[in-house]
Amino acid sequence: MIEIAALLLCKIGGKAGSADDIKAVIEAAGAEVNEDALTKLSGDMDGKDVNELLAAGMEKLKDVPMGGGGGGGGGGGGGGGDEAAAVEEKEEEVEEEAEVGGGMDMFGGEEGGDY
């Protein structure tokens, strides 16, 4: 996979994308060159244009389903928003903070003990 990325970087940089070019990019990145993969890639790419291969791949990808249907849109908002706001306000007033009794630390023991 790194060999293909190096090939594409060579092409973007205006180089031919020869095996030596690809090897130089991989080594410059500090990675180890897989000679078998490099030889196979060079053989597979011989006489082919990268842009044509990418275009053909994109043409194939257009038929691949890419995730869920997205669901429907949100429902329409109903009228009478004042009543809902009043209910929410009452709920907020009901909530109170619970007071935690003193005399215990987070481990359940007495305060100030050494562990």
Steps between C-alpha positions, in 0.01 A plus 500: 500500500786735578637436152179626339503811719862564403412456132220755529732743679749461215230572243383808692861617513532466123725193500457192285436269793774253421606238753797719598272803549261300718789352700643849561165628633455203733854528636465876544195432718709268715313183403638170377460416132325172419681396181239238405212747526701763313578259216136390476374860501751603233391207283129573552541871422721454193345690209198619697394855586424562868229753421317253276522230769362738763215605270412136430503426874272793574262376231483163677449662842189688393304172509613405852251581776662740745311482827150544631205668342540809712152479647222743445506863584386627835129533560337836470479706812157531653348819630451584865863519607409708809352201684810285439725778629293530817522126565880505456529793742301314766720191458813708552363644823424153638856374459713560808857417580541217744722587795765248585555455870850574631726276696599262219758509228462355153609155621233481769727547799530777754643835393872558528620139519829397344495233231 
